[in-house]
Amino acid sequence: MFLLRASLGFLLISLGLAYLLQPTIILRMNTFMRERIFHDTHVLLRGRRIGSTLIFIGSLLLILTLEARR
């Protein structure tokens, strides 16, 4: 859990610095995400499969996190 929080913190700090210092990187990343991941055909044709997969993975992570605390 510590590693996850540290990684997320590092990612957010890096993203914040990129917004402040290199906005062109953010624009390129936005274009990549729009073309590859959040493409309209993915949402329209594979929306249920992607959504149910994300819900399954999220639930699994939550269950594993709660079990680790006991």
C-alpha positions as CSV (number, residue, x, y, z in Angstrom):
1,M,0.0,0.0,0.0
2,F,2.9,2.3,0.8
3,L,4.3,1.7,-2.7
4,L,1.0,2.5,-4.3
5,R,0.6,5.8,-2.4
6,A,4.2,6.8,-3.2
7,S,3.8,6.0,-6.9
8,L,0.6,7.9,-7.1
9,G,2.1,10.9,-5.3
10,F,5.1,10.8,-7.6
11,L,2.8,10.6,-10.6
12,L,0.7,13.6,-9.5
13,I,3.8,15.7,-8.7
14,S,5.2,14.9,-12.2
15,L,2.0,15.8,-13.8
16,G,1.8,19.1,-12.0
17,L,5.3,20.0,-13.0
18,A,4.5,19.1,-16.6
19,Y,1.5,21.4,-16.5
20,L,3.7,24.2,-15.2
21,L,6.9,23.7,-17.1
22,Q,6.1,21.7,-20.3
23,P,2.5,22.2,-21.5
24,T,3.3,20.7,-24.9
25,I,3.8,17.3,-23.2
26,I,0.3,17.6,-21.7
27,L,-1.1,18.4,-25.1
28,R,0.6,15.4,-26.7
29,M,-0.5,13.1,-23.9
30,N,-4.1,14.4,-24.3
31,T,-4.0,13.6,-28.0
32,F,-2.6,10.1,-27.4
33,M,-5.3,9.4,-24.8
34,R,-8.1,10.6,-27.0
35,E,-6.9,8.6,-30.0
36,R,-5.9,5.4,-28.3
37,I,-7.8,4.9,-25.1
38,F,-10.9,7.1,-25.1
39,H,-11.7,6.6,-28.8
40,D,-15.4,6.9,-29.6
41,T,-15.6,3.5,-31.2
42,H,-14.2,1.8,-28.1
43,V,-16.9,3.5,-26.0
44,L,-19.8,2.7,-28.4
45,L,-18.8,-0.8,-29.4
46,R,-17.0,-2.2,-26.4
47,G,-18.5,-0.1,-23.6
48,R,-20.1,-3.0,-21.6
49,R,-17.0,-5.2,-21.8
50,I,-14.6,-2.3,-20.8
51,G,-17.0,-1.1,-18.0
52,S,-17.5,-4.5,-16.5
53,T,-13.8,-5.3,-16.6
54,L,-13.0,-2.1,-14.8
55,I,-15.7,-2.7,-12.2
56,F,-14.3,-6.3,-11.6
57,I,-10.7,-5.1,-11.3
58,G,-11.8,-2.3,-8.9
59,S,-13.8,-4.6,-6.8
60,L,-11.0,-7.1,-6.6
61,L,-8.6,-4.4,-5.5
62,L,-11.0,-3.1,-2.8
63,I,-11.6,-6.6,-1.5
64,L,-7.9,-7.4,-1.4
65,T,-7.2,-4.1,0.4
66,L,-9.9,-4.7,3.0
67,E,-8.7,-8.3,3.6
68,A,-5.1,-7.1,4.1
69,R,-6.1,-4.7,6.9
70,R,-7.5,-7.6,9.0
